């Protein structure tokens, strides 16, 4: 059993074998369905009880004030928060006038299954009412990958103990009541601040078994349309009626069911939103989506969903042998990464996807640094769409740069629509590395796909504007070095530091990539006003980039003089005082050697070409005892580098932690949504950690090895129109490709070619095993 004791271990499903009302909010996140446009939390069909109700649309938000005790120049004036939009999931059931509510009567049986191959959530329940009437209910819920605007539910009711009267109320509800404090019920700043009753009615209408409602947000002025359409199959005397109100539409289906009879309702729900389209246009849009769904039919939607997922798993599956929990968790993570981005289509991919209101639904650097690499190798069009969204926000980023008296574009630390929403500038504005993370994602996509249209329309401009930012942000010191001072790297416990190694190395890569891009596309460069003098300045800055190194300790300093700071008193820190950000002032954290999440260690992965093997080992050994992993982003990175430097069992423990982050609720905040970047990191821990895959400058290399617990690991990646499969056994690795051309690969520094007709098996050298460094007391990997 894993995490929640009701979860069973299966290779292709998450099965909950009984219902624990105390864990409703957590399981609602786990069982969430999404396609990147629509997100439905895994609430019970009847609507109540719930932990945290939620229906979300990618990119749909409302403004909220950002109060300051003392405001400063450049502070954002307002924030953005994801909105719980019109809920179309609800199907209330009354049995002989008694509502089905699992808190009352007897729940004789209850099972929910998230099927990772079919892409649906199935539920079966047998319930006996307080008046001793027993009924069997089953439902299947889908958010369609094939029809972006559509979600659907098939709901069946069957009497168990003789004839009974049943009523099903199928509803659309706007402005539904939320738990007090929205997602922030426990005072955790990582939770969301989603506001209730934020939608203003503009239209409600119904006819037959169909109804639609349109609302708009009071401040941001966005319109959202929701519509439902039903197919009812029941006894001949079944009665159907419909009523609509400003915030509710309700279809009522009443029938008398004899023993052995069933009432079946298929409910199609369509969603759309826009900042510019009119109310009639949006209403027509969702009506058209419903018509298409009805034409396709329930069985057609299921078949299309399975086809989509068959294709995805053929490209993306990771096969893990020797650890069934890890196999299940890795596929669970891939499924939710797919759900977060598959049909986002030029909207932001949030840190929680569309599984909950955590972090207010904002996107961070997590997307480009952790999520897009996975999509890049498995569903590259989704990665391109995410970068096209960033490109669409360039005007806001340019304005932000001007506000900060900088050139180029300064992309926001956290946002939904493109404006900076962080009211805490040391961790927000100061984290300029997000600009290099975006640039790195552009380079990675282009190297993987070779998309000339994307490069000309999107890539070159993103690289140019971020390069301009770095040149204006940095300066030359008296020794001629190019310095970037006063910034915050990935480790948010070390803010406003000089020459953060991760930031500087990523900025260096950004500058060089911009030079290459404008050389390859001179007409685009001319249109952007780039000349030889400007590229020469970028080249000089990249060559002179300051990379701090502590000669006395023989390690890179995470940022200048970081290794001279006092080391945090880990022995005096209780285990219940983590995460530190909830128990200690940032002032104290900033001036000590304590690392929230992999920073210098992350640089050794993203810019591994800038370190020697000896430096990687020394750096990892130094920073491991300082890293407390108060961020879900850390474990996967530590897994990758632990594997590279020779700590296979430690790497394995971190891989498990990243993969099981949400199934085990290791951060204790799954109630607010899943950690999409950590789930993506599990894939990368397998592929880049134990697969040893690196993709520097378009050269694909591998250094595969397995920990003792695993007997086989296999994974797929798509690179430059080639589908590559790598199968790793304890002593060998087999490489095979599909496509028209052979692949040029490197295995442990040996270059070789693998053709579609002939797989190649290579010997794996033995591990050079070392005693791994210790973590801070109480911060050992949670699955070691």
QUITAPE-V211498 format. One record per residue. N is the residue number from 1. RES is the residue in one small letter. SS is DSSP state (hx for helix, st for strand, lp for the rest). Layout:
BEGIN
n | res | ss
N | RES | SS
N | RES | SS
END
This chain:
BEGIN
n | res | ss
1 | x | lp
2 | x | lp
3 | x | lp
4 | x | lp
5 | x | lp
6 | x | lp
7 | x | st
8 | x | st
9 | x | st
10 | x | lp
11 | x | lp
12 | x | lp
13 | x | st
14 | x | st
15 | x | st
16 | x | st
17 | x | lp
18 | x | lp
19 | x | lp
20 | x | lp
21 | x | hx
22 | x | hx
23 | x | hx
24 | x | hx
25 | x | hx
26 | x | hx
27 | x | hx
28 | x | hx
29 | x | hx
30 | x | hx
31 | x | lp
32 | x | lp
33 | x | st
34 | x | st
35 | x | lp
36 | x | lp
37 | x | lp
38 | x | st
39 | x | st
40 | x | st
41 | x | lp
42 | x | lp
43 | x | lp
44 | x | lp
45 | x | lp
46 | x | lp
47 | x | lp
48 | x | lp
49 | x | lp
50 | x | lp
51 | x | lp
52 | x | lp
53 | x | lp
54 | x | lp
55 | x | st
56 | x | st
57 | x | st
58 | x | lp
59 | x | lp
60 | x | lp
61 | x | st
62 | x | st
63 | x | st
64 | x | st
65 | x | st
66 | x | lp
67 | x | lp
68 | x | lp
69 | x | lp
70 | x | lp
71 | x | lp
72 | x | lp
73 | x | lp
74 | x | lp
75 | x | lp
76 | x | lp
77 | x | lp
78 | x | st
79 | x | st
80 | x | st
81 | x | st
82 | x | st
83 | x | lp
84 | x | lp
85 | x | lp
86 | x | lp
87 | x | st
88 | x | lp
89 | x | lp
90 | x | lp
91 | x | st
92 | x | st
93 | x | st
94 | x | st
95 | x | st
96 | x | lp
97 | x | lp
98 | x | st
99 | x | st
100 | x | lp
101 | x | lp
102 | x | lp
103 | x | lp
104 | x | lp
105 | x | lp
106 | x | st
107 | x | st
108 | x | st
109 | x | st
110 | x | st
111 | x | st
112 | x | st
113 | x | st
114 | x | st
115 | x | st
116 | x | lp
117 | x | lp
118 | x | lp
119 | x | lp
120 | x | st
121 | x | st
122 | x | st
123 | x | st
124 | x | st
125 | x | st
126 | x | st
127 | x | st
128 | x | st
129 | x | lp
130 | x | lp
131 | x | lp
132 | x | lp
133 | x | lp
134 | x | st
135 | x | st
136 | x | st
137 | x | st
138 | x | st
139 | x | st
140 | x | st
141 | x | st
142 | x | st
143 | x | st
144 | x | lp
145 | x | lp
146 | x | lp
147 | x | lp
148 | x | lp
149 | x | lp
150 | x | st
151 | x | st
152 | x | st
153 | x | st
154 | x | st
155 | x | st
156 | x | st
157 | x | st
158 | x | st
159 | x | st
160 | x | lp
161 | x | lp
162 | x | lp
163 | x | lp
164 | x | st
165 | x | st
166 | x | st
167 | x | st
168 | x | st
169 | x | st
170 | x | st
171 | x | st
172 | x | st
173 | x | st
174 | x | lp
175 | x | lp
176 | x | lp
177 | x | lp
178 | x | lp
179 | x | lp
180 | x | lp
181 | x | lp
182 | x | lp
183 | x | lp
184 | x | lp
185 | x | lp
186 | x | lp
187 | x | lp
188 | x | lp
189 | x | lp
190 | x | lp
191 | x | lp
192 | x | lp
193 | x | lp
194 | x | lp
195 | x | lp
196 | x | lp
197 | x | lp
198 | x | lp
199 | x | st
200 | x | st
201 | x | st
202 | x | st
203 | x | st
204 | x | st
205 | x | st
206 | x | st
207 | x | st
208 | x | lp
209 | x | lp
210 | x | st
211 | x | st
212 | x | st
213 | x | st
214 | x | st
215 | x | st
216 | x | st
217 | x | st
218 | x | lp
219 | x | lp
220 | x | lp
221 | x | lp
222 | x | lp
223 | x | st
224 | x | st
225 | x | st
226 | x | st
227 | x | st
228 | x | st
229 | x | st
230 | x | st
231 | x | st
232 | x | st
233 | x | st
234 | x | lp
235 | x | lp
236 | x | lp
237 | x | lp
238 | x | lp
239 | x | st
240 | x | st
241 | x | st
242 | x | st
243 | x | st
244 | x | st
245 | x | lp
246 | x | lp
247 | x | lp
248 | x | st
249 | x | st
250 | x | st
251 | x | st
252 | x | st
253 | x | st
254 | x | st
255 | x | st
256 | x | st
257 | x | st
258 | x | lp
259 | x | lp
260 | x | lp
261 | x | lp
262 | x | st
263 | x | st
264 | x | st
265 | x | st
266 | x | st
267 | x | st
268 | x | st
269 | x | st
270 | x | st
271 | x | st
272 | x | st
273 | x | st
274 | x | st
275 | x | lp
276 | x | lp
277 | x | lp
278 | x | lp
279 | x | hx
280 | x | hx
281 | x | hx
282 | x | hx
283 | x | hx
284 | x | hx
285 | x | hx
286 | x | hx
287 | x | hx
288 | x | hx
289 | x | hx
290 | x | hx
291 | x | hx
292 | x | hx
293 | x | hx
294 | x | hx
295 | x | hx
296 | x | hx
297 | x | hx
298 | x | hx
299 | x | hx
300 | x | hx
301 | x | hx
302 | x | hx
303 | x | hx
304 | x | hx
305 | x | hx
306 | x | hx
307 | x | hx
308 | x | hx
309 | x | hx
310 | x | hx
311 | x | hx
312 | x | hx
313 | x | hx
314 | x | hx
315 | x | hx
316 | x | hx
317 | x | lp
318 | x | st
319 | x | st
320 | x | st
321 | x | st
322 | x | lp
323 | x | lp
324 | x | hx
325 | x | hx
326 | x | hx
327 | x | hx
328 | x | hx
329 | x | hx
330 | x | hx
331 | x | hx
332 | x | hx
333 | x | hx
334 | x | hx
335 | x | hx
336 | x | hx
337 | x | hx
338 | x | hx
339 | x | hx
340 | x | hx
341 | x | hx
342 | x | lp
343 | x | lp
344 | x | lp
345 | x | lp
346 | x | lp
347 | x | lp
348 | x | lp
349 | x | lp
350 | x | lp
351 | x | lp
352 | x | lp
353 | x | lp
354 | x | lp
355 | x | lp
356 | x | lp
357 | x | lp
358 | x | hx
359 | x | hx
360 | x | hx
361 | x | hx
362 | x | lp
363 | x | st
364 | x | lp
365 | x | lp
366 | x | hx
367 | x | hx
368 | x | hx
369 | x | hx
370 | x | hx
371 | x | hx
372 | x | hx
373 | x | hx
374 | x | hx
375 | x | hx
376 | x | hx
377 | x | hx
378 | x | hx
379 | x | lp
380 | x | hx
381 | x | hx
382 | x | hx
383 | x | hx
384 | x | hx
385 | x | hx
386 | x | hx
387 | x | hx
388 | x | hx
389 | x | hx
390 | x | hx
391 | x | hx
392 | x | hx
393 | x | lp
394 | x | hx
395 | x | hx
396 | x | hx
397 | x | hx
398 | x | hx
399 | x | hx
400 | x | hx
401 | x | hx
402 | x | hx
403 | x | hx
404 | x | lp
405 | x | lp
406 | x | lp
407 | x | lp
408 | x | lp
409 | x | lp
410 | x | lp
411 | x | lp
412 | x | lp
413 | x | lp
414 | x | lp
415 | x | st
416 | x | lp
417 | x | lp
418 | x | lp
419 | x | lp
420 | x | lp
421 | x | lp
422 | x | lp
423 | x | lp
424 | x | lp
425 | x | lp
426 | x | lp
427 | x | lp
428 | x | lp
429 | x | lp
430 | x | lp
431 | x | lp
432 | x | lp
433 | x | hx
434 | x | hx
435 | x | hx
436 | x | hx
437 | x | hx
438 | x | hx
439 | x | hx
440 | x | hx
441 | x | hx
442 | x | hx
443 | x | hx
444 | x | hx
445 | x | hx
446 | x | hx
447 | x | hx
448 | x | hx
449 | x | hx
450 | x | lp
451 | x | lp
452 | x | hx
453 | x | hx
454 | x | hx
455 | x | hx
456 | x | hx
457 | x | hx
458 | x | hx
459 | x | hx
460 | x | hx
461 | x | hx
462 | x | hx
463 | x | hx
464 | x | hx
465 | x | hx
466 | x | hx
467 | x | hx
468 | x | hx
469 | x | hx
470 | x | hx
471 | x | hx
472 | x | hx
473 | x | hx
474 | x | lp
475 | x | st
476 | x | st
477 | x | lp
478 | x | lp
479 | x | lp
480 | x | lp
481 | x | lp
482 | x | st
483 | x | st
484 | x | lp
485 | x | lp
486 | x | lp
487 | x | st
488 | x | lp
489 | x | lp
490 | x | lp
491 | x | lp
492 | x | lp
493 | x | lp
494 | x | lp
495 | x | lp
496 | x | lp
497 | x | st
498 | x | lp
499 | x | lp
500 | x | lp
501 | x | hx
502 | x | hx
503 | x | hx
504 | x | hx
505 | x | hx
506 | x | hx
507 | x | hx
508 | x | hx
509 | x | hx
510 | x | hx
511 | x | hx
512 | x | hx
513 | x | hx
514 | x | hx
515 | x | hx
516 | x | hx
517 | x | hx
518 | x | hx
519 | x | hx
520 | x | hx
521 | x | lp
522 | x | hx
523 | x | hx
524 | x | hx
525 | x | hx
526 | x | hx
527 | x | hx
528 | x | lp
529 | x | lp
530 | x | lp
531 | x | lp
532 | x | hx
533 | x | hx
534 | x | hx
535 | x | hx
536 | x | hx
537 | x | hx
538 | x | hx
539 | x | hx
540 | x | hx
541 | x | hx
542 | x | hx
543 | x | hx
544 | x | lp
545 | x | st
546 | x | lp
547 | x | lp
548 | x | lp
549 | x | st
550 | x | st
551 | x | lp
552 | x | lp
553 | x | lp
554 | x | lp
555 | x | st
556 | x | st
557 | x | lp
558 | x | lp
559 | x | lp
560 | x | lp
561 | x | lp
562 | x | hx
563 | x | hx
564 | x | hx
565 | x | lp
566 | x | st
567 | x | st
568 | x | lp
569 | x | lp
570 | x | lp
571 | x | lp
572 | x | lp
573 | x | lp
574 | x | lp
575 | x | hx
576 | x | hx
577 | x | hx
578 | x | lp
579 | x | lp
580 | x | hx
581 | x | hx
582 | x | hx
583 | x | lp
584 | x | lp
585 | x | lp
586 | x | hx
587 | x | hx
588 | x | hx
589 | x | hx
590 | x | hx
591 | x | lp
592 | x | st
593 | x | st
594 | x | lp
595 | x | st
596 | x | lp
597 | x | lp
598 | x | lp
599 | x | lp
600 | x | hx
601 | x | hx
602 | x | hx
603 | x | hx
604 | x | hx
605 | x | hx
606 | x | hx
607 | x | lp
608 | x | hx
609 | x | hx
610 | x | hx
611 | x | lp
612 | x | lp
613 | x | hx
614 | x | hx
615 | x | hx
616 | x | hx
617 | x | hx
618 | x | hx
619 | x | hx
620 | x | hx
621 | x | hx
622 | x | hx
623 | x | hx
624 | x | hx
625 | x | lp
626 | x | lp
627 | x | st
628 | x | lp
629 | x | lp
630 | x | lp
631 | x | lp
632 | x | lp
633 | x | lp
634 | x | hx
635 | x | hx
636 | x | hx
637 | x | hx
638 | x | hx
639 | x | hx
640 | x | hx
641 | x | hx
642 | x | hx
643 | x | hx
644 | x | hx
645 | x | hx
646 | x | lp
647 | x | lp
648 | x | hx
649 | x | hx
650 | x | hx
651 | x | hx
652 | x | hx
653 | x | hx
654 | x | hx
655 | x | hx
656 | x | hx
657 | x | hx
658 | x | hx
659 | x | hx
660 | x | lp
661 | x | lp
662 | x | lp
663 | x | lp
664 | x | lp
665 | x | lp
666 | x | lp
667 | x | lp
668 | x | lp
669 | x | lp
670 | x | hx
671 | x | hx
672 | x | hx
673 | x | lp
674 | x | lp
675 | x | lp
676 | x | hx
677 | x | hx
678 | x | hx
679 | x | hx
680 | x | hx
681 | x | hx
682 | x | hx
683 | x | hx
684 | x | hx
685 | x | hx
686 | x | hx
687 | x | hx
688 | x | hx
689 | x | hx
690 | x | hx
691 | x | lp
692 | x | lp
693 | x | lp
694 | x | st
695 | x | st
696 | x | st
697 | x | lp
698 | x | lp
699 | x | st
700 | x | st
701 | x | st
702 | x | st
703 | x | lp
704 | x | lp
705 | x | lp
706 | x | lp
707 | x | lp
708 | x | lp
709 | x | lp
710 | x | lp
711 | x | lp
712 | x | st
713 | x | st
714 | x | st
715 | x | st
716 | x | st
717 | x | st
718 | x | st
719 | x | st
720 | x | lp
721 | x | lp
722 | x | st
723 | x | st
724 | x | st
725 | x | st
726 | x | st
727 | x | st
728 | x | st
729 | x | st
730 | x | lp
731 | x | lp
732 | x | st
733 | x | st
734 | x | st
735 | x | st
736 | x | st
737 | x | st
738 | x | st
739 | x | lp
740 | x | lp
741 | x | lp
742 | x | lp
743 | x | st
744 | x | st
745 | x | st
746 | x | st
747 | x | st
748 | x | lp
749 | x | lp
750 | x | st
751 | x | st
752 | x | st
753 | x | st
754 | x | st
755 | x | st
756 | x | lp
757 | x | lp
758 | x | st
759 | x | lp
760 | x | st
761 | x | st
762 | x | st
763 | x | st
764 | x | lp
765 | x | lp
766 | x | lp
767 | x | lp
768 | x | lp
769 | x | lp
770 | x | lp
771 | x | lp
772 | x | lp
773 | x | lp
774 | x | lp
775 | x | lp
776 | x | lp
777 | x | lp
778 | x | lp
779 | x | lp
780 | x | lp
781 | x | lp
782 | x | lp
783 | x | lp
784 | x | lp
END
